[in-house]
Amino acid sequence: MPEWKPVPGTEIDATDRRLIVATQAGLPRVSRPYDAIAEQLGIGGDEVMRRLQRMLDCGVIRRIGAVPNHYAIGYTANGMSVWDVDDSRVDELGLKVGALEFVTHCYRRPRRLPDWPYNLFAMVHSRNREQVAARVAEIAALLGDACRGHDILYSTAILKKTGLRIAG
Amino acid sequence: MREAPASGRASVAPLDEVDKRLINALQGGFPLVAEPYRQVADAVGMSEAELLRRLDSLLERRILTRFGPMFQIERAGGAFVLAALRVPEADFERVAAQVNAFPEVAHNYRREHDLNMWFVLATATPQGIAEIIAAIEAATGLPVFAFPKEREYFVEMKLHA
């Protein structure tokens, strides 16, 4: 699986790895959080900020901030829409689906035949199921005859949501 | 953490307007400066102490699930894989507990489908994924359907409160 090799320029060293382990559960909620992490790692606060900035620049960190529980902020309908899209058109159409303002994640994934015929996944968060269904209809219209079938998998419970936890 | 299934309505503590403003302000671009909370507090018009108090409360009430860097670990040689199980209803709670016990399980959702449990595995190396899948299959006695991403078209994890 070639995509799993580090992208050139994004290699992390042992200190970066310790920094990931120290921050993956969250930043300390104190006035000088980077200094607090630095003290734990035995490096300077400036170095913590410099390393975080480098990981942001190369995409190892997507962003630094709050991760809301989407149910708690009113997005109570969470539909994972899945689509069986012609392989020759899925990349072109996946980019268009991903560009829709209401799609929060959009990926191509392998089919698992015969159980699972879908190769395009697009997550839709809304305030109710009617709104999800209306948005899924928009995706269906965009895919047109390149799509052979689709489904919506609504979530009914968050069983766990801790985020990444790599071993120290 | 459970929402009511069919109606889609969760019972949640009300969020006041200040909390909403704070959540929106904290969803990206947290500053890399010595006193970042103070900088954000100034921008949203509250004291640093008030911001920290509210942030603690939002995390405590699970309105925020975390506050910190979001890692795209594949970039650094690690792996994230979406996976699913077809769990018999009678065994659902047992299997959920078994799956959630693995620290490599980052998120886990119940979904309305024949494949009714969907979770994300995160490991420091690609080899770790195969190992964790084998361990989950051994623990639960169920086959794991793995859906590694082949291509990412879009990811935006911000939601307006």
Chai-1 contact restraints between the chains, C-beta under 6 A:
chainA,res_idxA,chainB,res_idxB,connection_type,confidence,min_distance_angstrom,max_distance_angstrom,comment,restraint_id
A,W4,B,E74,contact,1.0,0.0,6.0,A-B,restraint_1
A,W4,B,A79,contact,1.0,0.0,6.0,A-B,restraint_2
A,W4,B,P126,contact,1.0,0.0,6.0,A-B,restraint_3
A,P6,B,A76,contact,1.0,0.0,6.0,A-B,restraint_4
A,P6,B,G77,contact,1.0,0.0,6.0,A-B,restraint_5
A,V7,B,R75,contact,1.0,0.0,6.0,A-B,restraint_6
A,T10,B,R75,contact,1.0,0.0,6.0,A-B,restraint_7
A,T10,B,A76,contact,1.0,0.0,6.0,A-B,restraint_8
A,I12,B,A76,contact,1.0,0.0,6.0,A-B,restraint_9
A,T23,B,G68,contact,1.0,0.0,6.0,A-B,restraint_10
A,T23,B,P69,contact,1.0,0.0,6.0,A-B,restraint_11
A,G26,B,R66,contact,1.0,0.0,6.0,A-B,restraint_12
A,G26,B,F67,contact,1.0,0.0,6.0,A-B,restraint_13
A,G26,B,G68,contact,1.0,0.0,6.0,A-B,restraint_14
A,L27,B,G68,contact,1.0,0.0,6.0,A-B,restraint_15
A,R29,B,L52,contact,1.0,0.0,6.0,A-B,restraint_16
A,R29,B,L55,contact,1.0,0.0,6.0,A-B,restraint_17
A,R29,B,D56,contact,1.0,0.0,6.0,A-B,restraint_18
A,S31,B,E35,contact,1.0,0.0,6.0,A-B,restraint_19
A,R32,B,A34,contact,1.0,0.0,6.0,A-B,restraint_20
A,M49,B,L32,contact,1.0,0.0,6.0,A-B,restraint_21
A,L52,B,L32,contact,1.0,0.0,6.0,A-B,restraint_22
A,Q53,B,L32,contact,1.0,0.0,6.0,A-B,restraint_23
A,G59,B,Q72,contact,1.0,0.0,6.0,A-B,restraint_24
A,G59,B,R75,contact,1.0,0.0,6.0,A-B,restraint_25
A,V60,B,R75,contact,1.0,0.0,6.0,A-B,restraint_26
A,V60,B,A76,contact,1.0,0.0,6.0,A-B,restraint_27
A,I61,B,P69,contact,1.0,0.0,6.0,A-B,restraint_28
A,I61,B,F71,contact,1.0,0.0,6.0,A-B,restraint_29
A,R62,B,M70,contact,1.0,0.0,6.0,A-B,restraint_30
A,R62,B,Q72,contact,1.0,0.0,6.0,A-B,restraint_31
A,R63,B,G28,contact,1.0,0.0,6.0,A-B,restraint_32
A,R63,B,M70,contact,1.0,0.0,6.0,A-B,restraint_33
A,I64,B,F30,contact,1.0,0.0,6.0,A-B,restraint_34
A,I64,B,P69,contact,1.0,0.0,6.0,A-B,restraint_35
A,G65,B,L26,contact,1.0,0.0,6.0,A-B,restraint_36
A,G65,B,Q27,contact,1.0,0.0,6.0,A-B,restraint_37
A,G65,B,G28,contact,1.0,0.0,6.0,A-B,restraint_38
A,G65,B,F30,contact,1.0,0.0,6.0,A-B,restraint_39
A,A66,B,I23,contact,1.0,0.0,6.0,A-B,restraint_40
A,A66,B,L26,contact,1.0,0.0,6.0,A-B,restraint_41
A,A66,B,Q27,contact,1.0,0.0,6.0,A-B,restraint_42
A,A66,B,L64,contact,1.0,0.0,6.0,A-B,restraint_43
A,A66,B,F67,contact,1.0,0.0,6.0,A-B,restraint_44
A,V67,B,T65,contact,1.0,0.0,6.0,A-B,restraint_45
A,V67,B,R66,contact,1.0,0.0,6.0,A-B,restraint_46
A,P68,B,I23,contact,1.0,0.0,6.0,A-B,restraint_47
A,P68,B,L64,contact,1.0,0.0,6.0,A-B,restraint_48
A,P68,B,L159,contact,1.0,0.0,6.0,A-B,restraint_49
A,N69,B,R62,contact,1.0,0.0,6.0,A-B,restraint_50
A,N69,B,I63,contact,1.0,0.0,6.0,A-B,restraint_51
A,N69,B,T65,contact,1.0,0.0,6.0,A-B,restraint_52
A,H70,B,L159,contact,1.0,0.0,6.0,A-B,restraint_53
A,Y71,B,E3,contact,1.0,0.0,6.0,A-B,restraint_54
A,Y71,B,A10,contact,1.0,0.0,6.0,A-B,restraint_55
A,A72,B,V12,contact,1.0,0.0,6.0,A-B,restraint_56
A,A72,B,I63,contact,1.0,0.0,6.0,A-B,restraint_57
A,I73,B,A161,contact,1.0,0.0,6.0,A-B,restraint_58
A,Y75,B,L159,contact,1.0,0.0,6.0,A-B,restraint_59
A,T76,B,G8,contact,1.0,0.0,6.0,A-B,restraint_60
A,T76,B,R9,contact,1.0,0.0,6.0,A-B,restraint_61
A,T76,B,A10,contact,1.0,0.0,6.0,A-B,restraint_62
A,A77,B,G8,contact,1.0,0.0,6.0,A-B,restraint_63
A,G94,B,Y153,contact,1.0,0.0,6.0,A-B,restraint_64
A,L95,B,Y153,contact,1.0,0.0,6.0,A-B,restraint_65
A,G98,B,Y153,contact,1.0,0.0,6.0,A-B,restraint_66
A,G98,B,F154,contact,1.0,0.0,6.0,A-B,restraint_67
A,T104,B,E156,contact,1.0,0.0,6.0,A-B,restraint_68
A,H105,B,V155,contact,1.0,0.0,6.0,A-B,restraint_69
A,C106,B,Y153,contact,1.0,0.0,6.0,A-B,restraint_70
A,C106,B,F154,contact,1.0,0.0,6.0,A-B,restraint_71
A,Y107,B,K149,contact,1.0,0.0,6.0,A-B,restraint_72
A,Y107,B,E152,contact,1.0,0.0,6.0,A-B,restraint_73
A,R108,B,E150,contact,1.0,0.0,6.0,A-B,restraint_74
A,R108,B,R151,contact,1.0,0.0,6.0,A-B,restraint_75
A,R109,B,F147,contact,1.0,0.0,6.0,A-B,restraint_76
A,R109,B,K149,contact,1.0,0.0,6.0,A-B,restraint_77
A,R112,B,F145,contact,1.0,0.0,6.0,A-B,restraint_78
A,N128,B,G8,contact,1.0,0.0,6.0,A-B,restraint_79
A,R129,B,G8,contact,1.0,0.0,6.0,A-B,restraint_80
A,L153,B,R111,contact,1.0,0.0,6.0,A-B,restraint_81
A,L153,B,H113,contact,1.0,0.0,6.0,A-B,restraint_82
A,Y154,B,E112,contact,1.0,0.0,6.0,A-B,restraint_83
A,S155,B,Y109,contact,1.0,0.0,6.0,A-B,restraint_84
A,S155,B,R111,contact,1.0,0.0,6.0,A-B,restraint_85
A,T156,B,P5,contact,1.0,0.0,6.0,A-B,restraint_86
A,T156,B,R110,contact,1.0,0.0,6.0,A-B,restraint_87
A,T156,B,E112,contact,1.0,0.0,6.0,A-B,restraint_88
A,A157,B,R2,contact,1.0,0.0,6.0,A-B,restraint_89
A,A157,B,R110,contact,1.0,0.0,6.0,A-B,restraint_90
A,I158,B,M1,contact,1.0,0.0,6.0,A-B,restraint_91
A,I158,B,Y109,contact,1.0,0.0,6.0,A-B,restraint_92
A,L159,B,A96,contact,1.0,0.0,6.0,A-B,restraint_93
A,L159,B,N108,contact,1.0,0.0,6.0,A-B,restraint_94
A,L159,B,R110,contact,1.0,0.0,6.0,A-B,restraint_95
A,K160,B,N100,contact,1.0,0.0,6.0,A-B,restraint_96
A,K160,B,N108,contact,1.0,0.0,6.0,A-B,restraint_97
A,K161,B,T65,contact,1.0,0.0,6.0,A-B,restraint_98
A,K161,B,H107,contact,1.0,0.0,6.0,A-B,restraint_99
A,G163,B,R66,contact,1.0,0.0,6.0,A-B,restraint_100
A,G163,B,A106,contact,1.0,0.0,6.0,A-B,restraint_101
A,L164,B,F71,contact,1.0,0.0,6.0,A-B,restraint_102
A,L164,B,A106,contact,1.0,0.0,6.0,A-B,restraint_103
A,L164,B,A122,contact,1.0,0.0,6.0,A-B,restraint_104
A,R165,B,P103,contact,1.0,0.0,6.0,A-B,restraint_105
A,I166,B,A124,contact,1.0,0.0,6.0,A-B,restraint_106
